């Protein structure tokens, strides 16, 4: 994750605000993540938390 953050910070105009590791369904932030991201993460994390 540190490598991704260094790359993001080196960009003149970063498109992303930052990175978040989602290991369980409880890590999904409905206020900050677009619906398609929530759906994708919900599907791949369906058996966890």
MOPAC internal coordinates of N, CA, C and O (Angstrom, degrees):
PM7 1SCF
backbone

  N    0.0000 0     0.00 0     0.00 0    0    0    0
  C    1.4319 1     0.00 0     0.00 0    1    0    0
  C    1.5318 1   110.65 1     0.00 0    2    1    0
  O    1.2310 1   120.23 1   145.30 1    3    2    1
  N    1.3076 1   117.17 1   -34.70 1    3    2    1
  C    1.4633 1   120.79 1   179.09 1    5    3    2
  C    1.5252 1   110.88 1   -60.97 1    6    5    3
  O    1.2310 1   120.46 1   142.21 1    7    6    5
  N    1.3189 1   116.73 1   -37.79 1    7    6    5
  C    1.4677 1   120.75 1   179.31 1    9    7    6
  C    1.5312 1   110.40 1   -64.68 1   10    9    7
  O    1.2310 1   119.98 1   137.70 1   11   10    9
  N    1.3137 1   117.64 1   -42.30 1   11   10    9
  C    1.4718 1   120.96 1   178.43 1   13   11   10
  C    1.5308 1   110.32 1   -63.90 1   14   13   11
  O    1.2310 1   120.73 1   138.94 1   15   14   13
  N    1.3197 1   116.21 1   -41.06 1   15   14   13
  C    1.4648 1   120.27 1  -179.69 1   17   15   14
  C    1.5266 1   111.01 1   -65.43 1   18   17   15
  O    1.2310 1   119.89 1   138.47 1   19   18   17
  N    1.3228 1   117.81 1   -41.53 1   19   18   17
  C    1.4767 1   120.43 1   176.77 1   21   19   18
  C    1.5190 1   110.28 1   -60.39 1   22   21   19
  O    1.2310 1   120.41 1   136.75 1   23   22   21
  N    1.3157 1   116.82 1   -43.25 1   23   22   21
  C    1.4601 1   120.91 1   179.32 1   25   23   22
  C    1.5372 1   110.34 1   -62.55 1   26   25   23
  O    1.2310 1   120.47 1   134.92 1   27   26   25
  N    1.3324 1   116.72 1   -45.08 1   27   26   25
  C    1.4643 1   120.99 1  -179.83 1   29   27   26
  C    1.5291 1   110.85 1   -60.90 1   30   29   27
  O    1.2310 1   120.66 1   136.25 1   31   30   29
  N    1.3202 1   116.35 1   -43.75 1   31   30   29
  C    1.4662 1   120.28 1  -178.51 1   33   31   30
  C    1.5241 1   112.61 1   -69.26 1   34   33   31
  O    1.2310 1   119.98 1   157.39 1   35   34   33
  N    1.3178 1   117.64 1   -22.61 1   35   34   33
  C    1.4626 1   121.37 1   178.98 1   37   35   34
  C    1.5320 1   112.11 1   -79.08 1   38   37   35
  O    1.2310 1   120.10 1   164.82 1   39   38   37
  N    1.3280 1   117.41 1   -15.18 1   39   38   37
  C    1.4624 1   120.75 1   179.56 1   41   39   38
  C    1.5217 1   110.36 1   -72.51 1   42   41   39
  O    1.2310 1   120.59 1   -38.63 1   43   42   41
  N    1.3196 1   116.48 1   141.37 1   43   42   41
  C    1.4610 1   121.33 1   179.40 1   45   43   42
  C    1.5291 1   111.06 1   -62.57 1   46   45   43
  O    1.2310 1   120.50 1   137.58 1   47   46   45
  N    1.3328 1   116.66 1   -42.42 1   47   46   45
  C    1.4606 1   121.98 1   178.72 1   49   47   46
  C    1.5287 1   108.86 1  -134.65 1   50   49   47
  O    1.2310 1   120.21 1   -96.69 1   51   50   49
  N    1.3267 1   117.20 1    83.31 1   51   50   49
  C    1.4700 1   119.88 1  -177.80 1   53   51   50
  C    1.5271 1   112.30 1   -57.76 1   54   53   51
  O    1.2310 1   120.63 1   -43.83 1   55   54   53
  N    1.3210 1   116.40 1   136.17 1   55   54   53
  C    1.4611 1   121.10 1   177.84 1   57   55   54
  C    1.5161 1   111.62 1   -80.85 1   58   57   55
  O    1.2310 1   120.51 1   155.76 1   59   58   57
  N    1.3312 1   116.63 1   -24.24 1   59   58   57
  C    1.4581 1   121.12 1  -177.20 1   61   59   58
  C    1.5184 1   110.62 1  -105.66 1   62   61   59
  O    1.2310 1   120.80 1   -31.54 1   63   62   61
  N    1.3383 1   116.08 1   148.46 1   63   62   61
  C    1.4613 1   121.16 1   175.22 1   65   63   62
  C    1.5204 1   111.67 1   -78.32 1   66   65   63
  O    1.2310 1   120.68 1   155.11 1   67   66   65
  N    1.3149 1   116.31 1   -24.89 1   67   66   65
  C    1.4543 1   120.99 1  -177.94 1   69   67   66
  C    1.5152 1   109.65 1   164.97 1   70   69   67
  O    1.2310 1   120.99 1    11.16 1   71   70   69
  N    1.3145 1   115.71 1  -168.84 1   71   70   69
  C    1.4539 1   121.98 1  -177.47 1   73   71   70
  C    1.5146 1   109.63 1  -124.02 1   74   73   71
  O    1.2310 1   121.29 1   -28.53 1   75   74   73
  N    1.3120 1   115.13 1   151.47 1   75   74   73
  C    1.4534 1   122.16 1   177.57 1   77   75   74
  C    1.5164 1   107.99 1  -137.12 1   78   77   75
  O    1.2310 1   120.53 1   -48.16 1   79   78   77
  N    1.3106 1   116.59 1   131.84 1   79   78   77
  C    1.4589 1   120.76 1   176.27 1   81   79   78
  C    1.5230 1   107.74 1   -88.58 1   82   81   79
  O    1.2310 1   120.54 1   -54.67 1   83   82   81
  N    1.3261 1   116.57 1   125.33 1   83   82   81
  C    1.4612 1   121.82 1   177.87 1   85   83   82
  C    1.5249 1   108.16 1  -112.41 1   86   85   83
  O    1.2310 1   121.21 1   -71.79 1   87   86   85
  N    1.3153 1   115.28 1   108.21 1   87   86   85
  C    1.4671 1   120.34 1  -179.14 1   89   87   86
  C    1.5277 1   112.16 1  -103.90 1   90   89   87
  O    1.2310 1   120.74 1   155.55 1   91   90   89
  N    1.3372 1   116.19 1   -24.45 1   91   90   89
  C    1.4613 1   120.74 1   178.95 1   93   91   90
  C    1.5238 1   108.71 1  -136.50 1   94   93   91
  O    1.2310 1   120.76 1   -12.84 1   95   94   93
  N    1.3255 1   116.15 1   167.16 1   95   94   93
  C    1.4679 1   120.48 1   179.58 1   97   95   94
  C    1.5297 1   111.83 1   -60.17 1   98   97   95
  O    1.2310 1   120.21 1   151.24 1   99   98   97
  N    1.3174 1   117.20 1   -28.76 1   99   98   97
  C    1.4687 1   119.91 1  -179.63 1  101   99   98
  C    1.5296 1   112.26 1   -70.22 1  102  101   99
  O    1.2310 1   119.87 1   167.03 1  103  102  101
  N    1.3272 1   117.86 1   -12.97 1  103  102  101
  C    1.4685 1   121.63 1   176.57 1  105  103  102
  C    1.5261 1   112.50 1   -81.53 1  106  105  103
  O    1.2310 1   119.89 1   170.05 1  107  106  105
  N    1.3296 1   117.81 1    -9.95 1  107  106  105
  C    1.4579 1   121.65 1  -178.73 1  109  107  106
  C    1.5246 1   109.15 1   -76.44 1  110  109  107
  O    1.2310 1   120.57 1   -60.94 1  111  110  109
  N    1.3178 1   116.51 1   119.06 1  111  110  109
  C    1.4642 1   123.09 1  -178.54 1  113  111  110
  C    1.5285 1   109.01 1  -100.11 1  114  113  111
  O    1.2310 1   120.48 1   -78.65 1  115  114  113
  N    1.3134 1   116.68 1   101.35 1  115  114  113
  C    1.4616 1   122.15 1  -175.32 1  117  115  114
  C    1.5317 1   112.77 1   -62.85 1  118  117  115
  O    1.2310 1   119.91 1   153.83 1  119  118  117
  N    1.3178 1   117.78 1   -26.17 1  119  118  117
  C    1.4657 1   120.38 1  -179.54 1  121  119  118
  C    1.5236 1   112.54 1   -78.91 1  122  121  119
  O    1.2310 1   119.93 1   155.71 1  123  122  121
  N    1.3195 1   117.75 1   -24.29 1  123  122  121
  C    1.4636 1   120.62 1  -175.21 1  125  123  122
  C    1.5178 1   114.32 1  -109.12 1  126  125  123
  O    1.2310 1   120.15 1   161.18 1  127  126  125
  N    1.3442 1   117.32 1   -18.82 1  127  126  125
  C    1.4629 1   120.37 1  -176.07 1  129  127  126
  C    1.5191 1   110.77 1  -104.15 1  130  129  127
  O    1.2310 1   120.36 1   -46.99 1  131  130  129
  N    1.3321 1   116.92 1   133.01 1  131  130  129
  C    1.4643 1   119.83 1   175.75 1  133  131  130
  C    1.5260 1   110.76 1   -60.31 1  134  133  131
  O    1.2310 1   120.57 1   -23.93 1  135  134  133
  N    1.3196 1   116.52 1   156.07 1  135  134  133
  C    1.4524 1   122.43 1  -177.73 1  137  135  134
  C    1.5141 1   114.02 1   -54.05 1  138  137  135
  O    1.2310 1   120.08 1   137.70 1  139  138  137
  N    1.3476 1   117.44 1   -42.30 1  139  138  137
  C    1.4653 1   119.34 1  -178.28 1  141  139  138
  C    1.5221 1   111.36 1   -65.05 1  142  141  139
  O    1.2310 1   120.11 1   148.07 1  143  142  141
  N    1.3254 1   117.39 1   -31.93 1  143  142  141
  C    1.4653 1   120.82 1   177.63 1  145  143  142
  C    1.5310 1   109.47 1   -71.23 1  146  145  143
  O    1.2310 1   120.53 1   137.16 1  147  146  145
  N    1.3254 1   116.60 1   -42.84 1  147  146  145
  C    1.4612 1   120.75 1   177.83 1  149  147  146
  C    1.5250 1   110.58 1   -60.09 1  150  149  147
  O    1.2310 1   120.42 1   135.87 1  151  150  149
  N    1.3351 1   116.81 1   -44.13 1  151  150  149
  C    1.4635 1   120.84 1   179.56 1  153  151  150
  C    1.5279 1   111.30 1   -62.59 1  154  153  151
  O    1.2310 1   120.68 1   134.92 1  155  154  153
  N    1.3199 1   116.30 1   -45.08 1  155  154  153
  C    1.4674 1   120.67 1  -179.48 1  157  155  154
  C    1.5239 1   110.45 1   -62.58 1  158  157  155
  O    1.2310 1   120.42 1   128.55 1  159  158  157
  N    1.3287 1   116.80 1   -51.45 1  159  158  157
  C    1.4510 1   119.75 1  -178.53 1  161  159  158
  C    1.5308 1   111.21 1   -64.26 1  162  161  159
  O    1.2310 1   120.30 1   141.48 1  163  162  161
  N    1.3199 1   117.04 1   -38.52 1  163  162  161
  C    1.4602 1   120.37 1   177.20 1  165  163  162
  C    1.5135 1   111.60 1   -59.91 1  166  165  163
  O    1.2310 1   120.58 1   141.85 1  167  166  165
  N    1.3285 1   116.49 1   -38.15 1  167  166  165
  C    1.4684 1   121.10 1  -179.60 1  169  167  166
  C    1.5237 1   111.92 1   -70.38 1  170  169  167
  O    1.2310 1   120.10 1   137.57 1  171  170  169
  N    1.3342 1   117.42 1   -42.43 1  171  170  169
  C    1.4663 1   118.37 1  -176.62 1  173  171  170
  C    1.5313 1   112.04 1   -81.71 1  174  173  171
  O    1.2310 1   120.50 1   162.39 1  175  174  173
  N    1.3340 1   116.66 1   -17.61 1  175  174  173
  C    1.4621 1   120.12 1   179.69 1  177  175  174
  C    1.5296 1   111.46 1  -106.72 1  178  177  175
  O    1.2310 1   119.98 1  -162.53 1  179  178  177
  N    1.3187 1   117.63 1    17.47 1  179  178  177
  C    1.4664 1   121.27 1  -172.52 1  181  179  178
  C    1.5192 1   114.27 1   -58.42 1  182  181  179
  O    1.2310 1   119.69 1   153.93 1  183  182  181
  N    1.3100 1   118.20 1   -26.07 1  183  182  181
  C    1.4631 1   121.24 1  -178.11 1  185  183  182
  C    1.5253 1   113.34 1   -96.81 1  186  185  183
  O    1.2310 1   120.91 1  -173.42 1  187  186  185
  N    1.3295 1   115.86 1     6.58 1  187  186  185
  C    1.4731 1   119.88 1  -176.54 1  189  187  186
  C    1.5141 1   110.20 1  -122.10 1  190  189  187
  O    1.2310 1   120.58 1   -35.08 1  191  190  189
  N    1.3290 1   116.49 1   144.92 1  191  190  189
  C    1.4602 1   125.57 1   175.32 1  193  191  190
  C    1.4372 1   113.70 1    25.46 1  194  193  191
  O    1.2310 1   120.10 1   180.00 1  195  194  193

